[in-house]
Each structure stands twice: as C-alpha cells, then as structure tokens.
Amino acid sequence: MFVIREAIALSKIADRAEARPGDRINYTLAVENTGNAALSNLVLTDEELGFTVDILELEIGQTLLFTLSYIAPYEPGGTVVANTSVVSNAFVSAEASAAVVIAAVPGLALRKTASETAVAPGDVVTYTIVATNTGNVPLPDVAVSDPLLGIATPPAPLAIGESLTLTGTYTIPPGTPGGTIVGNTSTATSSLTPPAQSGASVIVTPAPVLNIAKTADRAIAAPGETIAYTIVVSNPTTGTVAGATVADDLLGFSETIASLPPAARRRSRPSVVPADAPAGSVISNVSTVSVPGALTFSAEASVTVAAAPALSVVKTPSVESAPAGSLVTYEVTLVNTGNTTLTNLVLTDSVLSATVVIQYLLPGESQSQLFSLKLPLGVEPGTTLTNTVTVQTDQLPPAQDSAGVVVLPPPDVEIVASPLPAYARPGQSVPVTIVVTNRSETTLTNLVVINELTGTNSVFPRLLPGGVITLERLVAIPPGTRAGTEFPSVATLETDQTPIQTAPILIIVLAVPALRLEKSVSTPQAIAGETIRFRILGENVGNTTLNGILTDPLLGITVGPGTMLYRGRVLISQPYAIPVETANGTIITNTVRAESVPPGIGTSASASVQVLRVLDVTKKADARDSYIGAVLRFSVHVANDSAFTATNAVLTDALPPSLAFVPGSLVVGGVPQPGRALSGGVPLGTIAPGQRVVVEFASRVLSIPRSDAAAGDAASGTLFNQAVVTFGVRSPSGRAITTRAVSNRAQVTITEEEE
C-alpha cells in the first residue's frame, strides 16, 4: 500500500556571522521537497527582506535555491539581527531563521563653527563646538579641549548618537589690523577612537559706513494694486566702498554693488499688494545695505491696505450626465476673495427650493453647501437640466452661478465568461476570460466582479460608456482529476446603477488514459533448475477507466479482456522454474504486454535473469554397438566449472529394463565401491569450484530395447541412458536450494548376437 506523504524542508544561511552597519548580508534559502509526492502552489516569503515568490511546482526530492541581500542596519554593536523565512501551501509549511551580529564600530566626530566670518576689532566671536558619537557603541571617556577658548572638559561617557555641545567666546583685540585671520582648533579624544579635530577662522575687517533711504509712491493701496518703491544708497565717506549688498526680502530683491564711490545709487522696484491683505493692515517693507565685516544699515517704507470686498460663487454637480430618476448632488462653494468681512449672505436656488443664510464670511474663508435633486422621470434623453444659485450680501451686488446635467438613457451592462464550456486535461491551467461591457451612455461606478473558481474579486471605481473591462485568469486543474469532472461556477457583477448580473463558467476535464506497467524478477542471477518469481504490476495512472488485455507468454498468463477502474491496480506474482538444461550465461528475458480494447494504447515491461550452471554432467559408453549378453561400461563425468560449491551431490542413473547393473563394478573418483549398488543413488558429497568427479560402472545387456515397432528393425533397437546429479547450492540471491544437473543421453545400438 502506497501512502502519500507530503513534506517540505527549508534552510536559511547567512554568508557571515557578523556585519558592520551598512554591510551587505547575503542569505541563501534552500526549499526541498522531502516527501514522496510533488508539491504545488507554494509561497516563499520573508517579510524582513521584503521577498515573496510563488513556486508553482516542486518535484519529489527537488531543491530550489534563492539568494537574497539585506543591508545591515545601523544598530548598537552586539545587536542580533534575526529574520525568518516561511514556505507553505494549503497542506505543508516550514520556516527557517538566520541571525547576524552587528559588529561594534566606534566613531567620534567634531565640528566647530564661529558666529561670524568677518569682524571688526573689539567684536566678540562666539564659537560652538559639537562632539558627536557617530559609531554604534557607547564611548566611555570623551574629552574636548580648546586652548584659545580655555575649554578642557573631563572625560565623560557619550551614548550612541549623542552629542556634546560646548560654546566659548573670544574678543578680537583692539587695534588688530584689517585682513588679520584669527583661527583656532578644538580637539576631541576617546580611548576607543583616534583624536578628532575641527577648526574655525574669522577675518578682521575695517568698518565702513553707508546710508540707505526708502520711499513708496502712495500711502494707501488696494489688494492687487502695484506699489513702486524707490531705494537710495549713498556713501557719506570720502573713500570707495566695495562689495556692498542691497537686499529687500518682500520685493525679492538682492544686488551687490561692486564699487560705491562717494555718491548716491538709486534703484526703483515694484511690488503688488497681496490679494488676501486685510483691509486697514499696514505693509511695512524694510531694505538693507551691508558690507562684509561692517554693520548693516536699513530703511523702511509703509503702505496701508484699502478695503476691497469680493465674492466667488461656484456651483458644481456631482455628475455631468445621469439617467432620469438618478439622484444628483450639487455643491455650492462660496469663497471670500476680498480683504474685508462679508455679512448677511443669503443663498437661494428656486429649482432646488433651497435658501441658506450665512451671518458672515471672513477674508479668505470658504463655505460649501450640498443640495440633492432627483432628476425627473420621463425627461427625454439628451435634455440638459440647468439651475442657478444666487447669493446676496450687504457689501456686494448679487452673484450667480449655474450648473447643468444632461439626461442619459437607462444604464445597461453585460458580463460574459468564455470559453463556455472550457476543456482541459489534469495538470493543465485553463485560461478563462471575463468581459464586462458598459452598453449604456451612463458611467457606471463601483463595479465589483467576483468569481470563486478563478479567484476573482476585483473592484473598479468606474466604467465609462462603451468601456470594456477584460479579466484574464488561469484555473489550474489538479493532477489526477477524473475524466468528466465538471467545475461549474458563476461570475457576478455588481454596480451602483444596475441589478446584479451573472455569467456561467464551466470547465470539463478530458480523458487522459495512461497505464504504468512494471515487471521485476526476484533475483538478477539464478542457478539452472532454480525456481524464481516474476512480479507484474499494472496501475491505472490516467484519469479514466481502462479496458484491455494483459499477456505474458513465458509465464502463460492472460488477463482479460477486462476493465481497470480509475486509479485501479493489478498485481501478479508468478513462479518460474528455470529448465535444468539451460546453458550457462543464458539471459532469459520475460516480457509482459498490455493492449487496450479496442486497440490504440499499448505498453510493455520486461525483466531479465542470467542463468548460471554449477555442474556439467557428461555420460559415455565404451561401445557404440553391443549385443545380448555383452557387458557395457559407462563413465559419468561431473565437472564444477562455476564459482559455486555443490553440496550433498547424489548421482542417480535409472537403467532401462534391457540393462542390469554388474555388482561390484562401481568406481567413484578412481576408488572402487564394492558392495554399493547403483540403485538408490551414488553419494558424491561436496564438489568444490574447479573440482571434477568421474563415476564408472558396468551393466549387462539383457535384451533388445523395444520402444516403438514402427521406429525400426523389430530384431534390433537403440539403447538410451541418462544420468542425473542432484545437489544443494546457495544461489546468487542467498537462498539455499536443491537442483539437478542432467547429462547427455548415451546411445548404444543392441543386436541379438555379436556381429
């Protein structure tokens, strides 16, 4: 009895036991089918590695290898990063894990910055020093020193990612010449890392003086109005100033003056008042002029924003077209696009029978109102239904907006599955196509197509008029599925606009007749005369009933005509006696054949056995012709030319009635055997490989042998005599057996008297 055992094994190996943060770790996954049946529809996943793969088929004993990569994360040294892979289907599952230790990588970084890059004599510069643990292990003894700033911290621990921030000040000595570069360096140390250093420098510059003035071309401006600003920069000194920068963030303006002699420089720039600037607010605009290493000078101009009420009204339907009887939602959005508050807003729509009052709407504020209208039944398709909303306020004249919806014919949708029916063989995947067609002028929404057989559960937000959705699926027919098996199913379609639609699906399994025929023999080698056993196994491995006949001429077996049921089997074990006269080395091949009824499918199987002889027996007479009363002498030669030892060998020689044994004439191996008769057998004992034994005896002719009067002369006849040696031997299969070796037939012609 064969028991199906489905089993699977999964192993996972990392290419290293330890990795530094950022190193690439390669994992090798091995999936092995350890059962006695093929596996299908396996899924191999590893969530940590973001890996998923479908294994459609895994044969018995087959192993699949996968190599995945993973970047070692920035984790503390000694952290164990472990992840698990899982392989499974509906019947079996296995998982395997691998772990890698994050190596310790100490790191220390130092950064030093100055608050200024250019300073004048007497200025104070503030330096910021930041020491950071950039490794993945804590540093036990971080110390920072800066001789110029008088900083020297005692060693202190610094956790992973933690920073130590220090500040210090330095005053530029009075009288320091312009162009002098003042620089210094800070140092951070730790017992686990090399020292880290960072420096910062400032340059000493003279301090020039500049004047700046700014004016606007108006004092009051409305939102969206353009204001022209005039900026005047002048050099009140007697020397030329180089590299002055004029900037105005509000105007988006920045200009570098390469050289400014003792004179004025004028620049005019426009600016637009923002549309959302509140009425009465003041726009203050500051322009600056600066020179590297000197002070920054500024000038300001202000403009007051005037009141400018404005309102935007937008009416939008939820759809541009819909069938009569559909519910359409209208959204009315009010936006205060001015810069002053609007009050007592009254919204009316005669078609929607709606009136809404809003007490106030702040500048930039918006409000939306939703109204629903069921399109009247009986309206001719193609008609546009339009309605208008009106909004009145205390500050503005009435504002309006209209929206129209086109009336469409009723919705119509179709779902079809093909082919119908579909035919397939076991183990095949059948393509099934599901087609959804929008046959109406209405956009269909929230379409849901469901079919369990094809594993379909698809959602589509919309399908435009005339649009088509095509779903192509594969349905796997399980191996071994019986012929004629039907897989019926129904695909369903739901939409917001139509009733549920269905389409039938049918897959029919075709007949695939197949017969597995095996023949085996109990031993590949056997002794002549040994009885061996042939085994015949026929198994219906197809998916339908088989009709046929099974024959084995050598064994004389005929089974059928008959029927083998689906997954049926027939087992025949038949003994066969190897003829004792079979020549040494003969290969006996036995073939069994199965033929279908009616003919069309046939198969055969064979098994062979090699025949080995142990003893060869030869019998001779001392004369070819003799007569009544004469004495004939016979010799029997027994030779063991094999590699087997013959035991308990006994020679028998049944003399015919026309002969009589002469007492005292028996000689075995050259040794006379007085008193021993031929009848009852002559013991020869053990005959080893290469050994030969000769048995001799005499017999007297008593009469002319008469076998058949029609065979020859009635007064004379032919004498036939044959010797047999029975012995034991251990066959190549290891069995202890008893068999025989038969000699040739010694022939002597007998007459009545000597010629």
Secondary structure, DSSP 8 states (H G I E B T S, - for coil): -------EEEEEEES-SEE-TT-EEEEEEEEEE-SSS-EEEEEEEETTTTEEEEEEEE-TT-EEEEEEEEE-----TT-EEEEEEEEE-SS-EEEEEEEEEE-----EEEEEEES-SEE-TT-EEEEEEEEEE-SSS-EEEEEEEETTTTEE---EEE-TT-EEEEEEEEE--TT--TT-EEEEEEEEEETTEEEEEEEEEEEE------EEEEEES-SEE-TT-EEEEEEEEE--SSS-EEEEEEEETTTTEEEEEEEE-SSEEEEEEEEE--TT--TT-EEEEEEEEE-TTS-EEEEEEEEEE-----EEEEEEES-SEEETT-EEEEEEEEEE-SSS-EEEEEEEETTTTEEEEEEEE-TT-EEEEEEEEE--TT--TT-EEEEEEEEE-SSS--EEEEEEEEEE----EEEEEESSSEEE-TT-EEEEEEEEEE-SSS-EEEEEEEETTTTEEEEEEEE-TT-EEEEEEEEE--TT--TT-EEEEEEEEE-SSS--EEEEEEEEE-----EEEEEEES-SEEETT-EEEEEEEEEE-SSS-EEEEEEETTTTEEEEEEEE-TT-EEEEEEEEE--TT--TT-EEEEEEEEEESSSS-EEEEEEEEEEE--EEEEEEES-SEEETT-EEEEEEEEEE-SSS-EEEEEEE----TTEEE-TT--EETTEE-TT--STT-EEEEEE-TT-EEEEEEEEEE-S---S-GGGS-TT-EEEEEEEEEEEEEE-TTS-EEEEEEEEEEEEEEEESS--
